[in-house]
């Protein structure tokens, strides 16, 4: 049940950011739920591999390259989900930052509810 709530909160965050950011679009609520599921799968499966492969660059940049990895994950979701589009890597970077911020707020509200 907690996983479903987290996916729905992530989908809500995706919809909110798509309405705020001009170069990010989501076609429907179902697409936003699919984007949330795909992002969670990519973060679980692909992100650790990317972090290991780019470890030297990440160390040299003091971890700032992880922001680029997050943007790449967003662009991968853009390529995988029809109906979800992000303009370029800079919009993906901004979307990634704002999504993380918004998810942390929504998840903290979920924890306070208990």
C-alpha positions in Angstrom: 0.0 0.0 0.0 2.8 2.4 0.8 4.4 1.7 -2.6 1.2 2.6 -4.4 0.9 5.8 -2.4 4.5 6.8 -3.2 3.9 6.1 -6.9 0.7 8.2 -6.9 2.5 11.0 -5.1 5.3 10.9 -7.6 2.8 11.0 -10.4 1.2 14.0 -8.8 4.6 15.7 -8.6 5.2 14.9 -12.3 1.8 16.5 -13.2 2.5 19.6 -11.2 6.0 20.1 -12.7 4.6 19.5 -16.2 2.2 22.3 -15.6 4.8 24.6 -14.2 7.8 24.0 -16.5 7.3 25.1 -20.2 9.4 22.4 -21.9 8.0 19.4 -19.9 4.7 17.9 -20.9 2.6 14.9 -19.8 -0.4 13.9 -21.9 -2.6 12.4 -19.1 -2.8 11.2 -15.6 -2.2 7.6 -16.7 0.9 8.8 -18.5 2.1 10.5 -15.3 1.6 7.2 -13.3 3.5 5.3 -16.0 6.3 7.9 -15.8 6.4 7.6 -12.0 6.7 3.8 -12.3 9.4 4.0 -15.1 11.4 6.5 -13.1 11.4 4.3 -10.0 12.4 1.3 -12.1 15.2 3.3 -13.8 16.4 4.6 -10.5 16.5 1.1 -9.1 18.1 -0.7 -12.0 20.0 1.7 -14.3 21.2 4.5 -11.9 23.5 2.2 -9.8 25.2 1.0 -13.0 25.6 4.6 -14.3 27.1 5.6 -10.9 29.6 2.8 -10.9 30.6 3.5 -14.6 31.1 7.2 -14.0 32.7 6.9 -10.5 35.9 8.7 -11.5 34.1 11.7 -13.0 31.8 11.8 -9.9 34.8 11.8 -7.6 36.6 14.6 -9.6 33.4 16.7 -9.6 32.8 16.1 -5.9 29.5 14.4 -6.6 28.0 17.1 -8.9 28.0 14.7 -11.8 25.2 12.8 -10.0 22.9 15.7 -11.1 23.8 14.9 -14.7 23.0 11.2 -14.1 19.6 12.2 -12.7 19.0 14.2 -15.8 20.0 11.2 -18.0 17.5 9.1 -16.1 14.8 11.6 -16.9 15.8 11.6 -20.6 15.6 7.8 -20.6 12.1 8.0 -19.2 11.3 10.5 -21.9 12.5 8.0 -24.6 10.6 5.1 -23.0 7.2 6.7 -22.3 5.1 8.0 -25.1 3.2 11.1 -24.0 6.0 12.4 -21.7 8.5 14.8 -23.2 11.3 16.9 -21.8 12.9 19.6 -24.0 16.6 19.0 -23.5 19.2 18.0 -20.8 18.9 21.4 -19.0 15.2 21.0 -18.6 15.7 17.4 -17.5 18.2 18.7 -14.9 15.7 21.3 -13.6 12.9 18.8 -13.7 15.0 16.3 -11.8 15.9 18.8 -9.1 12.4 20.1 -8.6 11.0 16.5 -8.7 13.3 15.4 -5.9 12.4 18.5 -3.9 8.7 18.0 -4.4 8.8 14.3 -3.7 10.6 14.9 -0.4 7.9 17.3 0.7 5.1 15.0 -0.3 6.7 11.9 1.3 7.3 13.8 4.5 3.6 14.7 4.5 2.8 11.0 4.1 5.0 10.1 7.1 3.3 12.8 9.2 -0.1 11.4 8.4 0.7 8.2 10.4 
